[in-house]
Amino acid sequence: MDVWRISRTNTIFFPQLSPPEGLNERDYCKIVMLEKGCQFCAEKSNNLRIYWIFRVRSCWDCLMERVEYIPQGQSIPDFTAGLLFETFRMHGMFGPEYKVFWKSDYKLSEIEFSKVKESEREKWIEEKNLKCKSLMEDAFKRRKIDQESREIHNQAKLNKVKSFCHLMMLETSHDSQLNSSPSSELKSRKPIYSPYILSLCPTFNGTITLPNHLFAQVTFKSWRDKMLQDYKQIEMKYSIPIRSNQIYQKLLRTKWFFSPLQHWIVHCKTYISPPYINNDPRIAWPEEFLDRNIIRKIFNEAIECDKKADDAKFALRHVESIIFQKVTNLKSAIAFGLGGSDDENFNKCVNCNNSNNNNNTGLEIFRCKICIENTSNYLLYSYRGVKKHLQKHSSLIVEDNIELDYKIMCNYFKDYSNCWFKTGNYPYKLPDEIMQILKSHRMPWWKNSN
């Protein structure tokens, strides 16, 4: 085992402490090799760590499969004396504490304890507790050293990555339009890279979290190449709002911007996804390109939206007239889904043409005939509500005493027609001929293209 000991003591990332009691040099070195991942599943996840109490290198899931845990407050069996244990909060920082034992040791100790005579059990427990105390102290010591070492290494990694960033920020460009004299050239030099965007690059943080052996292989050149790719993506993302503002400022200077067409600008395809020069939003548009390829297209698309809106509004009136002709009584109102669902646990009307329907309660357009006959002040109910109300009258035939308020129903449909115009979603069951009218007059901003 001298080879393993010499290798360990000569490697900066390996612990300098001798192996804990009962662990040879070879197994000791294997446990601390975090770069190999979990020793059970080889998963290299962020929750991988060394549990010195159990002397394993494990991810959380594999650890939970191999431990026995007892909730805080529950009695601890006597045979657990001498067993090494951890204390975990299983359900977040405010969850209950659990005393956690290694499952195989837990079962062996239970068997061993059962074989000890009653008269000798107290002595057995004392001996086990004494041995456990020294092992627990050793495990806590190693865990503390691991934490301190991890903090030192992380700080060293952070310092190295920051030095790489500093080298990138020293890179400058100069404006060729200025004079070529040394003084003017010095003034014209500008940093190429923003420290803020550099700090947002995934490679920046990803490098710091690399295992020690992989971090040692990182060079400035390889790191810079990856950072440049990240930097470009982030810079392009942050440039999109700048280009959008360039379009908006240009639109403000057009005459038609303050006309009714203004309402349709945000729905124009060119406004939503403008053509970037070389597909790069970082490049500002020249005025001529902006006028010819963007502003003019937005104007034409806004006119087209306005025409489609007029057609859609005309279709709405047509749809309303059909509905008002077809929905004239209780039966037809129920057929159109105005009564909602009778099932109180049913949150969506699955038979509706529109999948976004959430009208499970129905419209309050129904009234009780008995109340109308007895008083001038009557209430409007949903279909489910009026049936529940009729139970007070002990009515045997419920449907015979329910009436549709046609005028209120028409008002409801007009309101929902306007909602349909804004969203493209009609909330009730509609006949196929009406659905066909709606589909043929779709507006550009409706997400559902069917």
MARTI-71662 format. One record per residue (C-alpha): residue number from 1; chain; x, y, z. Coordinates in Angstrom, 2 decimals, padded with zeros to 5 digits, always signed. Last residue first. Layout:
MARTI-71662
<site NUM, 'A', <X, Y, Z>>
...
***
This chain:
MARTI-71662
<site 450, 'A', <-056.49, +025.36, -036.31>>
<site 449, 'A', <-053.93, +028.12, -035.94>>
<site 448, 'A', <-054.30, +028.55, -032.18>>
<site 447, 'A', <-052.00, +031.41, -031.24>>
<site 446, 'A', <-054.30, +034.15, -032.51>>
<site 445, 'A', <-052.21, +037.22, -033.32>>
<site 444, 'A', <-052.67, +037.11, -037.10>>
<site 443, 'A', <-056.50, +037.12, -037.00>>
<site 442, 'A', <-058.56, +034.15, -038.11>>
<site 441, 'A', <-061.51, +034.71, -040.43>>
<site 440, 'A', <-061.87, +031.27, -042.04>>
<site 439, 'A', <-061.72, +029.49, -038.71>>
<site 438, 'A', <-064.60, +031.53, -037.28>>
<site 437, 'A', <-066.87, +030.83, -040.23>>
<site 436, 'A', <-066.04, +027.11, -040.06>>
<site 435, 'A', <-066.87, +027.06, -036.36>>
<site 434, 'A', <-070.31, +028.45, -037.19>>
<site 433, 'A', <-070.99, +025.71, -039.75>>
<site 432, 'A', <-069.68, +023.05, -037.35>>
<site 431, 'A', <-072.14, +023.95, -034.60>>
<site 430, 'A', <-070.75, +025.74, -031.55>>
<site 429, 'A', <-069.98, +024.51, -028.05>>
<site 428, 'A', <-068.97, +027.48, -025.95>>
<site 427, 'A', <-065.90, +029.52, -024.99>>
<site 426, 'A', <-064.86, +030.98, -028.36>>
<site 425, 'A', <-061.08, +031.43, -028.45>>
<site 424, 'A', <-059.51, +033.70, -031.09>>
<site 423, 'A', <-058.14, +035.98, -028.38>>
<site 422, 'A', <-059.25, +039.55, -029.10>>
<site 421, 'A', <-062.09, +038.78, -031.55>>
<site 420, 'A', <-063.26, +035.93, -029.35>>
<site 419, 'A', <-063.46, +038.30, -026.39>>
<site 418, 'A', <-065.61, +040.64, -028.48>>
<site 417, 'A', <-067.89, +037.72, -029.33>>
<site 416, 'A', <-067.98, +036.92, -025.63>>
<site 415, 'A', <-069.59, +040.27, -024.88>>
<site 414, 'A', <-072.09, +039.90, -027.73>>
<site 413, 'A', <-072.93, +036.42, -026.52>>
<site 412, 'A', <-073.65, +037.64, -023.00>>
<site 411, 'A', <-075.91, +040.39, -024.28>>
<site 410, 'A', <-077.88, +037.92, -026.37>>
<site 409, 'A', <-078.31, +035.61, -023.35>>
<site 408, 'A', <-079.63, +038.50, -021.25>>
<site 407, 'A', <-082.28, +039.15, -023.89>>
<site 406, 'A', <-083.23, +035.47, -024.22>>
<site 405, 'A', <-083.76, +034.84, -020.50>>
<site 404, 'A', <-084.12, +031.05, -020.69>>
<site 403, 'A', <-086.83, +029.50, -018.50>>
<site 402, 'A', <-086.74, +026.70, -015.96>>
<site 401, 'A', <-089.95, +025.28, -014.42>>
<site 400, 'A', <-090.60, +022.50, -016.93>>
<site 399, 'A', <-086.95, +021.43, -016.69>>
<site 398, 'A', <-087.27, +020.64, -012.95>>
<site 397, 'A', <-090.21, +018.23, -013.11>>
<site 396, 'A', <-091.02, +017.32, -009.51>>
<site 395, 'A', <-090.68, +020.82, -008.04>>
<site 394, 'A', <-090.06, +020.79, -004.32>>
<site 393, 'A', <-090.07, +024.62, -004.41>>
<site 392, 'A', <-086.80, +024.77, -002.46>>
<site 391, 'A', <-085.35, +022.15, -004.81>>
<site 390, 'A', <-085.95, +024.69, -007.58>>
<site 389, 'A', <-082.95, +026.72, -006.38>>
<site 388, 'A', <-080.59, +023.78, -006.96>>
<site 387, 'A', <-081.90, +023.47, -010.51>>
<site 386, 'A', <-081.49, +027.24, -010.95>>
<site 385, 'A', <-077.88, +027.08, -009.81>>
<site 384, 'A', <-076.89, +024.21, -012.10>>
<site 383, 'A', <-078.32, +026.06, -015.08>>
<site 382, 'A', <-076.66, +029.31, -013.96>>
<site 381, 'A', <-079.02, +031.64, -012.21>>
<site 380, 'A', <-080.92, +034.89, -012.73>>
<site 379, 'A', <-082.98, +036.27, -009.87>>
<site 378, 'A', <-086.61, +037.35, -009.67>>
<site 377, 'A', <-088.25, +040.53, -008.44>>
<site 376, 'A', <-091.72, +040.73, -010.08>>
<site 375, 'A', <-093.04, +038.08, -007.74>>
<site 374, 'A', <-095.20, +034.95, -007.72>>
<site 373, 'A', <-095.29, +034.05, -011.43>>
<site 372, 'A', <-091.64, +034.91, -012.00>>
<site 371, 'A', <-090.61, +032.91, -008.90>>
<site 370, 'A', <-092.36, +029.81, -010.23>>
<site 369, 'A', <-090.79, +030.25, -013.66>>
<site 368, 'A', <-087.25, +030.15, -012.19>>
<site 367, 'A', <-084.64, +031.91, -014.28>>
<site 366, 'A', <-081.72, +031.03, -016.55>>
<site 365, 'A', <-079.11, +033.37, -018.04>>
<site 364, 'A', <-076.36, +033.06, -015.42>>
<site 363, 'A', <-073.88, +031.49, -017.82>>
<site 362, 'A', <-072.40, +028.03, -017.32>>
<site 361, 'A', <-070.49, +026.55, -014.37>>
<site 360, 'A', <-067.95, +024.50, -016.34>>
<site 359, 'A', <-067.05, +027.41, -018.64>>
<site 358, 'A', <-063.34, +026.64, -018.78>>
<site 357, 'A', <-063.08, +026.27, -022.54>>
<site 356, 'A', <-059.50, +026.40, -023.75>>
<site 355, 'A', <-059.88, +023.22, -025.84>>
<site 354, 'A', <-062.39, +024.93, -028.14>>
<site 353, 'A', <-064.92, +022.83, -029.98>>
<site 352, 'A', <-066.44, +021.84, -026.66>>
<site 351, 'A', <-066.96, +018.19, -025.79>>
<site 350, 'A', <-064.27, +018.17, -023.10>>
<site 349, 'A', <-065.97, +020.86, -021.03>>
<site 348, 'A', <-063.26, +021.50, -018.46>>
<site 347, 'A', <-063.22, +021.64, -014.69>>
<site 346, 'A', <-065.50, +018.68, -013.97>>
<site 345, 'A', <-065.60, +018.24, -010.21>>
<site 344, 'A', <-069.02, +019.92, -010.00>>
<site 343, 'A', <-070.41, +017.58, -012.67>>
<site 342, 'A', <-073.51, +019.18, -014.18>>
<site 341, 'A', <-071.35, +020.93, -016.76>>
<site 340, 'A', <-072.09, +024.35, -018.26>>
<site 339, 'A', <-075.62, +025.46, -019.04>>
<site 338, 'A', <-074.54, +027.59, -021.99>>
<site 337, 'A', <-073.08, +024.53, -023.69>>
<site 336, 'A', <-074.76, +025.14, -027.06>>
<site 335, 'A', <-077.02, +022.10, -026.53>>
<site 334, 'A', <-078.04, +023.48, -023.12>>
<site 333, 'A', <-079.17, +026.72, -024.76>>
<site 332, 'A', <-081.00, +024.74, -027.47>>
<site 331, 'A', <-083.01, +022.85, -024.85>>
<site 330, 'A', <-083.80, +025.92, -022.72>>
<site 329, 'A', <-085.19, +027.97, -025.59>>
<site 328, 'A', <-084.27, +030.31, -028.44>>
<site 327, 'A', <-080.66, +029.49, -029.28>>
<site 326, 'A', <-080.72, +028.85, -033.03>>
<site 325, 'A', <-081.76, +032.25, -034.38>>
<site 324, 'A', <-079.63, +034.24, -031.90>>
<site 323, 'A', <-076.70, +031.98, -032.73>>
<site 322, 'A', <-077.01, +032.58, -036.47>>
<site 321, 'A', <-077.27, +036.36, -035.97>>
<site 320, 'A', <-074.25, +036.31, -033.68>>
<site 319, 'A', <-072.16, +034.41, -036.21>>
<site 318, 'A', <-073.00, +036.93, -038.95>>
<site 317, 'A', <-072.13, +039.86, -036.69>>
<site 316, 'A', <-068.87, +038.18, -035.87>>
<site 315, 'A', <-068.10, +037.55, -039.53>>
<site 314, 'A', <-068.37, +041.30, -040.17>>
<site 313, 'A', <-065.99, +041.90, -037.30>>
<site 312, 'A', <-063.57, +039.36, -038.79>>
<site 311, 'A', <-063.67, +041.02, -042.22>>
<site 310, 'A', <-062.97, +044.44, -040.68>>
<site 309, 'A', <-060.12, +042.93, -038.66>>
<site 308, 'A', <-058.69, +041.31, -041.77>>
<site 307, 'A', <-058.57, +044.70, -043.48>>
<site 306, 'A', <-056.81, +046.30, -040.50>>
<site 305, 'A', <-054.31, +043.45, -040.36>>
<site 304, 'A', <-053.51, +043.96, -044.07>>
<site 303, 'A', <-052.95, +047.69, -043.50>>
<site 302, 'A', <-050.64, +046.85, -040.57>>
<site 301, 'A', <-048.73, +044.41, -042.81>>
<site 300, 'A', <-048.19, +047.13, -045.44>>
<site 299, 'A', <-046.90, +049.61, -042.82>>
<site 298, 'A', <-044.68, +046.98, -041.21>>
<site 297, 'A', <-043.19, +046.19, -044.61>>
<site 296, 'A', <-042.41, +049.88, -045.27>>
<site 295, 'A', <-040.78, +050.27, -041.85>>
<site 294, 'A', <-038.63, +047.14, -042.21>>
<site 293, 'A', <-036.91, +046.57, -045.54>>
<site 292, 'A', <-037.01, +049.99, -047.22>>
<site 291, 'A', <-036.93, +052.44, -044.32>>
<site 290, 'A', <-034.61, +050.44, -042.05>>
<site 289, 'A', <-032.26, +049.58, -044.91>>
<site 288, 'A', <-031.99, +053.27, -045.85>>
<site 287, 'A', <-031.44, +054.35, -042.25>>
<site 286, 'A', <-028.64, +051.82, -041.71>>
<site 285, 'A', <-029.62, +049.01, -039.34>>
<site 284, 'A', <-027.48, +048.50, -036.24>>
<site 283, 'A', <-025.45, +045.27, -036.05>>
<site 282, 'A', <-025.81, +043.52, -032.68>>
<site 281, 'A', <-029.00, +041.85, -033.91>>
<site 280, 'A', <-026.87, +039.47, -036.05>>
<site 279, 'A', <-028.68, +037.44, -038.71>>
<site 278, 'A', <-026.19, +038.86, -041.25>>
<site 277, 'A', <-028.15, +042.13, -040.97>>
<site 276, 'A', <-031.23, +041.37, -038.91>>
<site 275, 'A', <-034.65, +040.87, -040.49>>
<site 274, 'A', <-037.36, +041.86, -037.99>>
<site 273, 'A', <-039.27, +039.20, -036.06>>
<site 272, 'A', <-042.13, +040.86, -034.11>>
<site 271, 'A', <-042.17, +044.08, -036.15>>
<site 270, 'A', <-041.85, +042.16, -039.43>>
<site 269, 'A', <-044.71, +039.84, -038.47>>
<site 268, 'A', <-047.08, +042.69, -037.63>>
<site 267, 'A', <-049.09, +042.19, -034.45>>
<site 266, 'A', <-047.42, +045.03, -032.50>>
<site 265, 'A', <-048.14, +047.40, -035.40>>
<site 264, 'A', <-051.90, +046.70, -035.47>>
<site 263, 'A', <-053.05, +049.43, -033.08>>
<site 262, 'A', <-050.95, +052.06, -034.87>>
<site 261, 'A', <-053.06, +051.56, -037.99>>
<site 260, 'A', <-055.69, +053.83, -036.42>>
<site 259, 'A', <-053.40, +056.79, -037.33>>
<site 258, 'A', <-050.59, +058.17, -035.14>>
<site 257, 'A', <-047.94, +055.92, -036.72>>
<site 256, 'A', <-049.21, +056.94, -040.17>>
<site 255, 'A', <-047.13, +060.13, -040.20>>
<site 254, 'A', <-043.78, +058.44, -039.55>>
<site 253, 'A', <-041.27, +059.84, -037.03>>
<site 252, 'A', <-042.49, +057.64, -034.20>>
<site 251, 'A', <-041.93, +054.62, -036.44>>
<site 250, 'A', <-038.19, +055.36, -036.53>>
<site 249, 'A', <-038.00, +055.46, -032.74>>
<site 248, 'A', <-039.91, +052.18, -032.59>>
<site 247, 'A', <-037.62, +050.45, -035.08>>
<site 246, 'A', <-034.48, +051.52, -033.19>>
<site 245, 'A', <-036.18, +050.45, -029.94>>
<site 244, 'A', <-036.64, +046.98, -031.36>>
<site 243, 'A', <-032.95, +046.96, -032.35>>
<site 242, 'A', <-031.96, +047.79, -028.76>>
<site 241, 'A', <-034.38, +045.18, -027.41>>
<site 240, 'A', <-032.61, +042.54, -029.60>>
<site 239, 'A', <-029.09, +043.59, -028.55>>
<site 238, 'A', <-029.26, +041.87, -025.15>>
<site 237, 'A', <-029.79, +038.48, -026.79>>
<site 236, 'A', <-027.01, +039.12, -029.30>>
<site 235, 'A', <-024.60, +040.02, -026.49>>
<site 234, 'A', <-025.58, +036.85, -024.63>>
<site 233, 'A', <-024.95, +034.63, -027.65>>
<site 232, 'A', <-021.69, +036.36, -028.58>>
<site 231, 'A', <-020.37, +036.18, -025.03>>
<site 230, 'A', <-021.10, +032.47, -024.76>>
<site 229, 'A', <-019.13, +031.71, -027.94>>
<site 228, 'A', <-016.31, +034.04, -026.87>>
<site 227, 'A', <-016.22, +032.39, -023.45>>
<site 226, 'A', <-015.63, +028.98, -025.01>>
<site 225, 'A', <-012.65, +030.25, -027.01>>
<site 224, 'A', <-011.32, +032.16, -023.98>>
<site 223, 'A', <-011.31, +029.01, -021.82>>
<site 222, 'A', <-009.37, +027.02, -024.43>>
<site 221, 'A', <-006.81, +029.84, -024.77>>
<site 220, 'A', <-006.55, +030.59, -021.04>>
<site 219, 'A', <-005.85, +026.96, -020.21>>
<site 218, 'A', <-007.98, +024.60, -018.13>>
<site 217, 'A', <-006.26, +021.29, -017.26>>
<site 216, 'A', <-006.08, +022.01, -013.51>>
<site 215, 'A', <-009.84, +022.61, -013.56>>
<site 214, 'A', <-010.37, +019.02, -014.67>>
<site 213, 'A', <-008.42, +017.57, -011.70>>
<site 212, 'A', <-010.12, +019.96, -009.27>>
<site 211, 'A', <-013.66, +019.14, -010.33>>
<site 210, 'A', <-015.27, +021.95, -012.36>>
<site 209, 'A', <-017.55, +024.31, -010.45>>
<site 208, 'A', <-015.41, +027.39, -011.17>>
<site 207, 'A', <-015.31, +026.60, -014.89>>
<site 206, 'A', <-019.09, +026.42, -015.11>>
<site 205, 'A', <-019.45, +029.86, -013.54>>
<site 204, 'A', <-017.49, +031.65, -016.29>>
<site 203, 'A', <-018.46, +029.13, -019.01>>
<site 202, 'A', <-022.13, +030.02, -018.51>>
<site 201, 'A', <-021.37, +033.65, -019.49>>
<site 200, 'A', <-023.11, +036.18, -017.25>>
<site 199, 'A', <-019.85, +037.45, -015.68>>
<site 198, 'A', <-018.47, +038.23, -019.14>>
<site 197, 'A', <-021.60, +040.26, -019.88>>
<site 196, 'A', <-020.94, +042.47, -016.84>>
<site 195, 'A', <-017.21, +042.78, -017.52>>
<site 194, 'A', <-018.02, +044.14, -021.02>>
<site 193, 'A', <-015.61, +043.00, -023.72>>
<site 192, 'A', <-013.95, +044.99, -026.50>>
<site 191, 'A', <-012.36, +047.68, -024.35>>
<site 190, 'A', <-011.83, +050.89, -026.32>>
<site 189, 'A', <-008.67, +052.33, -027.88>>
<site 188, 'A', <-009.32, +055.68, -029.49>>
<site 187, 'A', <-007.39, +057.68, -026.90>>
<site 186, 'A', <-004.20, +055.69, -027.55>>
<site 185, 'A', <-004.61, +056.14, -031.28>>
<site 184, 'A', <-005.01, +059.88, -030.79>>
<site 183, 'A', <-001.77, +060.09, -028.80>>
<site 182, 'A', <+000.21, +057.86, -031.18>>
<site 181, 'A', <-000.89, +059.81, -034.29>>
<site 180, 'A', <-003.10, +057.91, -036.74>>
<site 179, 'A', <-005.91, +060.42, -036.61>>
<site 178, 'A', <-009.36, +059.01, -035.93>>
<site 177, 'A', <-011.41, +057.09, -038.47>>
<site 176, 'A', <-009.69, +053.83, -037.60>>
<site 175, 'A', <-011.47, +053.64, -034.22>>
<site 174, 'A', <-009.45, +051.35, -031.98>>
<site 173, 'A', <-010.13, +047.95, -030.43>>
<site 172, 'A', <-009.05, +046.70, -027.02>>
<site 171, 'A', <-008.14, +043.48, -025.21>>
<site 170, 'A', <-007.45, +044.30, -021.57>>
<site 169, 'A', <-010.93, +043.04, -020.69>>
<site 168, 'A', <-009.94, +039.58, -021.90>>
<site 167, 'A', <-006.90, +039.49, -019.62>>
<site 166, 'A', <-009.05, +040.61, -016.69>>
<site 165, 'A', <-011.49, +037.81, -017.41>>
<site 164, 'A', <-008.64, +035.26, -017.24>>
<site 163, 'A', <-007.54, +036.79, -013.92>>
<site 162, 'A', <-011.12, +036.45, -012.68>>
<site 161, 'A', <-011.06, +032.77, -013.65>>
<site 160, 'A', <-007.85, +032.27, -011.65>>
<site 159, 'A', <-009.22, +034.08, -008.61>>
<site 158, 'A', <-012.45, +032.06, -008.74>>
<site 157, 'A', <-010.51, +028.80, -008.95>>
<site 156, 'A', <-008.35, +029.75, -005.96>>
<site 155, 'A', <-011.47, +030.71, -004.02>>
<site 154, 'A', <-013.06, +027.38, -004.89>>
<site 153, 'A', <-009.90, +025.52, -003.83>>
<site 152, 'A', <-009.78, +027.28, -000.46>>
<site 151, 'A', <-013.49, +026.74, +000.15>>
<site 150, 'A', <-013.23, +023.06, -000.75>>
<site 149, 'A', <-010.24, +022.63, +001.56>>
<site 148, 'A', <-012.16, +024.18, +004.44>>
<site 147, 'A', <-015.14, +021.93, +003.80>>
<site 146, 'A', <-012.99, +018.81, +003.44>>
<site 145, 'A', <-011.11, +019.66, +006.65>>
<site 144, 'A', <-014.42, +019.99, +008.50>>
<site 143, 'A', <-015.63, +016.65, +007.13>>
<site 142, 'A', <-012.36, +015.01, +008.14>>
<site 141, 'A', <-012.68, +016.25, +011.72>>
<site 140, 'A', <-016.33, +015.20, +011.90>>
<site 139, 'A', <-015.36, +011.68, +010.75>>
<site 138, 'A', <-012.56, +011.44, +013.34>>
<site 137, 'A', <-014.88, +012.58, +016.12>>
<site 136, 'A', <-017.46, +010.00, +015.02>>
<site 135, 'A', <-014.85, +007.22, +015.06>>
<site 134, 'A', <-013.70, +008.20, +018.57>>
<site 133, 'A', <-017.27, +008.25, +019.91>>
<site 132, 'A', <-018.28, +004.99, +018.20>>
<site 131, 'A', <-015.62, +003.02, +020.08>>
<site 130, 'A', <-016.87, +004.28, +023.44>>
<site 129, 'A', <-020.51, +003.76, +022.45>>
<site 128, 'A', <-019.82, +000.15, +021.43>>
<site 127, 'A', <-018.07, -000.62, +024.70>>
<site 126, 'A', <-020.88, +000.92, +026.75>>
<site 125, 'A', <-023.59, -000.92, +024.77>>
<site 124, 'A', <-021.89, -004.29, +025.24>>
<site 123, 'A', <-021.55, -003.63, +028.99>>
<site 122, 'A', <-025.28, -002.95, +029.24>>
<site 121, 'A', <-026.04, -006.00, +027.10>>
<site 120, 'A', <-024.14, -008.47, +029.26>>
<site 119, 'A', <-026.93, -009.51, +031.65>>
<site 118, 'A', <-029.47, -009.81, +028.82>>
<site 117, 'A', <-027.17, -012.11, +026.86>>
<site 116, 'A', <-025.89, -010.89, +023.51>>
<site 115, 'A', <-027.22, -012.80, +020.48>>
<site 114, 'A', <-029.98, -010.27, +019.74>>
<site 113, 'A', <-027.37, -007.49, +019.78>>
<site 112, 'A', <-025.38, -009.15, +017.00>>
<site 111, 'A', <-028.46, -009.51, +014.78>>
<site 110, 'A', <-029.48, -005.87, +015.32>>
<site 109, 'A', <-025.88, -004.75, +014.76>>
<site 108, 'A', <-025.78, -006.62, +011.46>>
<site 107, 'A', <-029.05, -004.99, +010.35>>
<site 106, 'A', <-027.90, -001.44, +011.15>>
<site 105, 'A', <-024.46, -002.03, +009.65>>
<site 104, 'A', <-026.12, -003.05, +006.36>>
<site 103, 'A', <-028.47, -000.04, +006.45>>
<site 102, 'A', <-025.92, +002.68, +007.24>>
<site 101, 'A', <-027.64, +004.77, +009.91>>
<site 100, 'A', <-029.53, +008.10, +009.70>>
<site 99, 'A', <-031.08, +009.98, +012.62>>
<site 98, 'A', <-033.78, +012.13, +011.12>>
<site 97, 'A', <-034.58, +015.80, +011.70>>
<site 96, 'A', <-037.99, +017.23, +010.83>>
<site 95, 'A', <-038.30, +019.82, +008.04>>
<site 94, 'A', <-037.36, +023.50, +008.35>>
<site 93, 'A', <-034.21, +023.27, +006.21>>
<site 92, 'A', <-035.94, +021.16, +003.59>>
<site 91, 'A', <-037.71, +017.83, +003.79>>
<site 90, 'A', <-035.12, +015.24, +004.84>>
<site 89, 'A', <-033.32, +017.19, +007.56>>
<site 88, 'A', <-030.31, +014.99, +008.20>>
<site 87, 'A', <-028.38, +013.75, +011.23>>
<site 86, 'A', <-025.62, +011.27, +010.40>>
<site 85, 'A', <-024.83, +008.02, +012.19>>
<site 84, 'A', <-022.00, +005.72, +013.21>>
<site 83, 'A', <-023.27, +002.67, +015.05>>
<site 82, 'A', <-021.88, +002.05, +018.53>>
<site 81, 'A', <-025.27, +001.89, +020.15>>
<site 80, 'A', <-027.81, +001.11, +017.41>>
<site 79, 'A', <-028.68, -002.12, +019.28>>
<site 78, 'A', <-030.51, -000.11, +021.93>>
<site 77, 'A', <-033.26, +000.90, +019.48>>
<site 76, 'A', <-033.90, +004.68, +019.12>>
<site 75, 'A', <-037.35, +005.83, +020.26>>
<site 74, 'A', <-039.07, +008.25, +017.89>>
<site 73, 'A', <-038.67, +011.93, +018.72>>
<site 72, 'A', <-036.68, +012.74, +015.58>>
<site 71, 'A', <-037.52, +010.37, +012.75>>
<site 70, 'A', <-035.45, +007.16, +012.27>>
<site 69, 'A', <-033.43, +006.55, +009.14>>
<site 68, 'A', <-031.98, +003.38, +007.60>>
<site 67, 'A', <-029.48, +003.97, +004.84>>
<site 66, 'A', <-028.54, +002.40, +001.52>>
<site 65, 'A', <-031.26, +003.63, -000.85>>
<site 64, 'A', <-031.02, +007.14, +000.61>>
<site 63, 'A', <-027.30, +007.23, -000.22>>
<site 62, 'A', <-027.95, +006.30, -003.84>>
<site 61, 'A', <-030.42, +009.18, -004.18>>
<site 60, 'A', <-028.15, +011.73, -002.47>>
<site 59, 'A', <-025.06, +011.06, -004.58>>
<site 58, 'A', <-022.29, +009.02, -003.03>>
<site 57, 'A', <-018.65, +008.84, -002.06>>
<site 56, 'A', <-018.67, +006.46, +000.91>>
<site 55, 'A', <-017.00, +006.23, +004.29>>
<site 54, 'A', <-020.30, +006.04, +006.24>>
<site 53, 'A', <-019.47, +008.87, +008.65>>
<site 52, 'A', <-017.08, +010.29, +006.08>>
<site 51, 'A', <-019.94, +011.05, +003.70>>
<site 50, 'A', <-018.12, +012.31, +000.60>>
<site 49, 'A', <-020.23, +014.41, -001.74>>
<site 48, 'A', <-022.29, +014.34, -004.93>>
<site 47, 'A', <-025.26, +016.72, -004.89>>
<site 46, 'A', <-024.00, +018.57, -007.98>>
<site 45, 'A', <-024.25, +015.44, -010.10>>
<site 44, 'A', <-021.55, +013.21, -011.55>>
<site 43, 'A', <-023.54, +009.95, -011.63>>
<site 42, 'A', <-021.23, +006.93, -011.38>>
<site 41, 'A', <-024.15, +004.86, -009.99>>
<site 40, 'A', <-022.62, +003.38, -006.81>>
<site 39, 'A', <-019.27, +005.15, -006.43>>
<site 38, 'A', <-020.95, +008.45, -007.32>>
<site 37, 'A', <-018.77, +010.47, -009.66>>
<site 36, 'A', <-015.27, +009.62, -010.86>>
<site 35, 'A', <-014.16, +013.25, -010.39>>
<site 34, 'A', <-014.97, +012.94, -006.69>>
<site 33, 'A', <-011.91, +010.72, -006.19>>
<site 32, 'A', <-011.86, +010.98, -002.38>>
<site 31, 'A', <-013.32, +007.51, -001.84>>
<site 30, 'A', <-010.85, +005.82, -004.20>>
<site 29, 'A', <-007.85, +007.19, -002.31>>
<site 28, 'A', <-009.11, +005.72, +000.97>>
<site 27, 'A', <-009.88, +002.39, -000.69>>
<site 26, 'A', <-006.25, +002.09, -001.79>>
<site 25, 'A', <-004.80, +003.41, +001.47>>
<site 24, 'A', <-006.69, +000.92, +003.67>>
<site 23, 'A', <-009.79, +001.76, +005.71>>
<site 22, 'A', <-010.42, +000.19, +009.14>>
<site 21, 'A', <-009.45, +003.29, +011.11>>
<site 20, 'A', <-009.46, +006.43, +009.01>>
<site 19, 'A', <-006.81, +006.82, +006.31>>
<site 18, 'A', <-003.90, +009.16, +007.13>>
<site 17, 'A', <-004.49, +012.88, +006.72>>
<site 16, 'A', <-002.86, +014.56, +003.70>>
<site 15, 'A', <-006.07, +014.63, +001.71>>
<site 14, 'A', <-005.74, +014.40, -002.12>>
<site 13, 'A', <-005.93, +017.52, -004.33>>
<site 12, 'A', <-002.23, +018.36, -003.99>>
<site 11, 'A', <-001.02, +014.91, -004.99>>
<site 10, 'A', <+002.31, +013.81, -003.45>>
<site 9, 'A', <+000.75, +012.51, -000.21>>
<site 8, 'A', <-001.77, +010.42, -002.11>>
<site 7, 'A', <+000.71, +008.89, -004.56>>
<site 6, 'A', <+003.08, +008.01, -001.71>>
<site 5, 'A', <+000.24, +006.37, +000.24>>
<site 4, 'A', <-001.02, +004.46, -002.81>>
<site 3, 'A', <+002.47, +003.16, -003.61>>
<site 2, 'A', <+003.07, +002.29, +000.05>>
<site 1, 'A', <+000.00, +000.00, +000.00>>
***
